[in-house]
Amino acid sequence: MSITPRVFNFAAGPAVLPLPALEEAQRDLVALPGIGMSILEISHRSKTFEAIIQECETNIRELAGIPENYRILFLQGGATLQFSMVPMNLLGPGESADYVVTGSWGKKALKEAKKVGPVAVAFTGEGENFTRVPRPEELKLNPNAVYVHLTSNETIHGVEFHELPDTGSVPLVVDTSSHMLSRPLDIRKYAMIYAGAQKNIGPAGCTLVILRDELLAKTQANPAYERLPIMLQYGTHAADRSLYNTPPVFAIYMMNLVSRWLLSIGGLAEMEKINTRKAGKLYAEIDRTGFYRGHAKKESRSRMNVTFRLPTEELEAKFAKEAKAAGLDGLKGHRSVGGLRASIYNAFPEAGVDALIAFMRDFEKNNG
Ligand SMILES: *Cc1c(COP(=O)(O)O)cnc(C)c1O
């Protein structure tokens, strides 16, 4: 029973969570049914938590169709630590990796990888202010690279891959943080996926990593691997099923509740329909008169992070301020790009998109 009414939360992350998941956590916070202790108080080695982490893994496997030859890990350090762990584990002496850069997060991943070994930029959209993903013929891929890294949804610029590039036999490693589980995924195309939970699949504190056994075997064959701190070796977490040390118990509990919610609404195919509808009407409003301008090129528009501009920065500031007063929170764009950004993740209610569209019409009438 919340005392303060909920606003429409357009924040990019940590972000809105499904209400049923929050309500269940609230109801059971003091004592888990049949256990008599809070989820915040139980051992990560208890039968109760074992069942929670196992169910979360099973649900993710079912939702995304993840077969047994992929490990599912629940790690810490955010997606940012994966920027380092990926090259540390995968890049052996004399090897190099390719990076496809379509926004700020990919750029950060590239910067960290450069500290570890030779990496090449297969594409960067920076010269065009990160407005689109590359066309297949623009990618300069090295057939001998150990992996290709890309960011399938760039949260800050609102640029999303709607189809993955063909990297041939080179394993694809993808940062899916801000659109994980927003649509069905064909896992066979990925050697590895990582996603900070706090955008679309849970609260802050946990990073979901899904990696193919073959890739795991490759890390262990890397001569640099043995010298890595044990917490930075994927093998540690795979062998101990993410229980080598204390995992983020509460974050995993919440992710499990989110995974149950996704199953209850009909899984990722249904989720995709809802997300397509929500994003579709918001972009239609942006395109309606020219008063609003989308940042990303149409074919690269994100269904999760809708970035747009107004005629002047003054109007953008006014928009964000008045929207907030009207119960539409978190619309100010990231400080590095400016403008407005509506993050409309899985859990963001369609009624909030409708409310934003109504607000946009009024705002245009009064200021256009
Ligand atoms: C937020 C975000 C990150 C960074 O995540 P942390 O969990 O804060 O480390 C990395 N990549 C993408 C695409 C993101 O949206």
The ligand as an ORCA input file, in Angstrom:
! r2SCAN-3c Opt
* xyz 0 1
  C      23.807      1.483    -18.513
  C      24.596      0.799    -19.546
  C      25.889      0.337    -19.289
  C      26.580      0.527    -17.953
  O      25.967     -0.249    -16.999
  P      26.481     -0.262    -15.467
  O      25.651     -1.363    -14.909
  O      26.192      1.071    -14.898
  O      27.917     -0.579    -15.474
  C      26.560     -0.309    -20.297
  N      25.996     -0.500    -21.498
  C      24.753     -0.064    -21.786
  C      24.186     -0.298    -23.145
  C      24.018      0.595    -20.819
  O      22.781      1.027    -21.099
*
